[in-house]
Amino acid sequence: VFRNYQWGAEKRNTTLWYDDNFVGTELNVGVEYAEVAKACGLKGVKVSTTAELEKALADAIDGQMQRNETTLVEVVLNQEL
C-alpha cells in the first residue's frame, strides 16, 4: 500500500478544475494499514525509507515462499500536492 495520506489524483483534479480548492481528499493520518493487516491475521509492516522497503519486500517474499505467510507492506510517502 503506497501511503501519502491523500487521494492524490482527485486532489490534483479538483485543484485544477476549481481554482486550487480541494475538499475530501486528505486522509486520516491515524489509520495505519499495516496495523489493520495485523488485525486481520496478516503480517503488517510499515516502512518509510528505501532500505526499509527493500528489507520488507525481501522478508515478505521469503515469508510467502517459505511459510505461506501473507504480508502487507505500507509504504509511507511524502505528499506532492
C-alpha positions as CSV (number, residue, x, y, z in Angstrom):
1,V,0.0,0.0,0.0
2,F,1.5,3.3,-1.0
3,R,0.5,5.8,1.7
4,N,0.7,9.6,1.2
5,Y,-2.3,10.5,3.4
6,Q,-4.3,11.8,0.4
7,W,-6.2,10.8,-2.7
8,G,-3.6,12.5,-4.9
9,A,-5.3,12.1,-8.3
10,E,-8.6,13.5,-7.1
11,K,-6.8,16.3,-5.2
12,R,-4.9,17.2,-8.4
13,N,-8.1,17.2,-10.5
14,T,-10.0,19.4,-8.0
15,T,-7.2,21.9,-7.7
16,L,-7.0,22.2,-11.5
17,W,-10.8,22.5,-12.0
18,Y,-11.7,24.6,-9.0
19,D,-9.0,27.3,-8.7
20,D,-6.7,25.4,-6.2
21,N,-9.6,24.4,-3.9
22,F,-10.0,20.8,-2.7
23,V,-12.3,19.1,-0.3
24,G,-12.4,15.5,1.0
25,T,-9.0,14.4,-0.4
26,E,-6.9,14.4,2.8
27,L,-6.9,11.1,4.5
28,N,-6.8,10.4,8.3
29,V,-3.2,10.1,9.5
30,G,-4.3,7.9,12.4
31,V,-5.2,5.0,10.1
32,E,-2.3,2.6,9.7
33,Y,-2.9,-0.1,7.1
34,A,-0.1,-2.3,8.5
35,E,-2.0,-2.4,11.8
36,V,-5.3,-3.2,10.0
37,A,-3.5,-6.1,8.3
38,K,-2.3,-7.5,11.6
39,A,-5.8,-7.3,13.0
40,C,-6.9,-9.4,10.0
41,G,-4.3,-12.1,10.7
42,L,-1.7,-11.0,8.2
43,K,1.8,-9.8,8.8
44,G,1.8,-6.0,8.5
45,V,4.9,-3.9,8.0
46,K,5.2,-0.1,7.8
47,V,8.3,1.4,6.1
48,S,9.4,4.9,5.2
49,T,12.9,4.5,3.6
50,T,14.2,2.7,0.6
51,A,16.4,0.5,2.7
52,E,13.4,-0.5,4.9
53,L,11.3,-1.2,1.8
54,E,14.0,-3.4,0.3
55,K,14.2,-5.4,3.5
56,A,10.4,-5.6,3.9
57,L,10.0,-6.9,0.4
58,A,12.7,-9.5,0.8
59,D,11.2,-10.6,4.1
60,A,7.7,-10.7,2.6
61,I,8.8,-12.8,-0.4
62,D,10.7,-15.2,2.0
63,G,7.7,-15.4,4.3
64,Q,5.3,-16.2,1.4
65,M,7.6,-18.8,-0.2
66,Q,8.9,-20.5,3.0
67,R,6.0,-20.2,5.4
68,N,2.9,-19.4,3.3
69,E,2.8,-16.1,5.2
70,T,0.9,-13.1,3.6
71,T,2.4,-9.7,4.2
72,L,1.0,-6.2,3.6
73,V,3.7,-3.6,3.2
74,E,2.6,0.0,4.0
75,V,5.0,2.4,2.2
76,V,4.8,6.0,3.7
77,L,5.4,8.6,1.0
78,N,5.5,12.4,1.0
79,Q,2.6,14.5,-0.2
80,E,3.4,16.0,-3.6
81,L,0.4,18.4,-3.6
